Amino acid sequence: MKFYAVVLSLVLVALQYRLWLGEDGERSLSRLKQSVKAQTSENQALSQRNDQLKAEVKDLKEGLSALEERARNDLGMIGSNETFYEVADSSAGPAAPLAPAPVAAPKAQHINR
């Protein structure tokens, strides 16, 4: 009887080891849960970004205001009846005068005779 109790205890310890520390045990399950949680939060962020991009595409297809805003911000364009003013930061001190652009020397022409 004592022998069976020892064998059953060893089997119980082996099963507990596999449950808690084994390859498919609780540690692995915990890591998978953390991975799923991280992937879910990343998916939510990407879903929000996709919604923003869809709204921007819709606005670009249907309205001119988004197209005009992009032209102004990204390309630095202004309208034909507008005047561009650049405001300098007064805390930076006096602005240095702009140097004239260098003039390229005319290319020498060779005449073959």
C-alpha positions in Angstrom: 0.0 0.0 0.0 2.8 2.4 0.9 4.4 1.7 -2.5 1.2 2.7 -4.4 1.0 5.9 -2.3 4.6 6.8 -3.3 4.0 6.1 -7.0 0.7 8.1 -7.0 2.5 11.0 -5.3 5.3 10.9 -7.9 2.7 10.9 -10.7 0.9 13.8 -9.1 4.1 15.8 -8.8 5.0 15.1 -12.5 1.5 16.2 -13.6 1.8 19.4 -11.5 5.2 20.1 -13.0 3.8 19.8 -16.6 0.8 21.9 -15.6 2.8 24.8 -14.2 6.2 24.7 -15.8 5.8 22.6 -18.9 5.7 23.6 -22.5 1.9 24.0 -22.7 1.5 25.1 -19.1 0.4 28.2 -17.3 3.5 30.2 -18.2 2.9 29.6 -21.9 -0.8 30.6 -21.4 0.2 33.8 -19.6 2.6 34.8 -22.4 -0.1 34.1 -25.0 -2.6 36.3 -23.1 -0.1 39.1 -23.0 0.6 38.8 -26.7 -3.1 38.8 -27.5 -3.6 41.9 -25.3 -0.7 43.7 -27.1 -2.0 42.7 -30.5 -5.5 43.9 -29.7 -4.3 47.3 -28.6 -2.2 47.6 -31.8 -5.2 46.6 -33.9 -7.4 49.3 -32.3 -4.8 52.0 -33.0 -4.5 50.8 -36.6 -8.3 50.7 -36.9 -8.5 54.4 -35.8 -5.8 55.3 -38.3 -7.6 53.5 -41.1 -10.8 55.4 -40.2 -8.9 58.7 -40.3 -7.4 57.8 -43.7 -10.8 56.8 -45.1 -12.3 60.2 -44.0 -9.3 62.0 -45.6 -9.7 60.1 -48.9 -13.5 60.8 -48.9 -12.8 64.5 -48.3 -10.2 64.6 -51.1 -12.6 62.9 -53.5 -15.6 65.1 -52.7 -14.3 68.4 -51.5 -11.7 70.9 -52.5 -10.9 72.2 -49.0 -8.7 69.3 -48.1 -6.9 69.4 -51.4 -6.3 73.2 -51.0 -5.1 72.6 -47.4 -2.6 70.0 -48.6 -1.3 72.2 -51.3 -0.7 75.0 -48.8 0.9 73.0 -46.1 2.9 70.4 -48.0 3.8 72.3 -51.2 3.8 75.9 -49.9 1.4 77.1 -52.6 -0.7 80.2 -52.3 -3.7 81.4 -54.3 -3.3 83.8 -57.3 -5.2 86.6 -55.5 -3.4 86.1 -52.2 -0.3 87.8 -50.7 2.3 85.8 -48.8 3.6 87.2 -45.5 6.3 85.6 -43.4 6.4 86.6 -39.8 9.8 86.4 -38.2 10.2 85.4 -34.5 11.2 88.6 -32.6 12.9 86.6 -29.8 15.5 85.3 -32.2 17.0 88.7 -32.7 17.5 90.7 -35.9 17.4 88.7 -39.0 20.5 88.6 -41.2 20.1 90.3 -44.5 19.7 87.9 -47.4 22.8 87.6 -49.6 22.2 88.0 -53.3 22.1 84.8 -55.2 25.3 83.9 -56.9 25.3 84.5 -60.6 26.6 81.7 -62.8 29.3 82.6 -65.2 28.3 82.1 -68.9 29.5 78.9 -70.4 32.4 79.2 -72.9 31.4 78.2 -76.4 33.9 76.4 -78.6 33.7 76.9 -82.3 35.0 74.2 -84.5 36.5 75.4 -87.7 
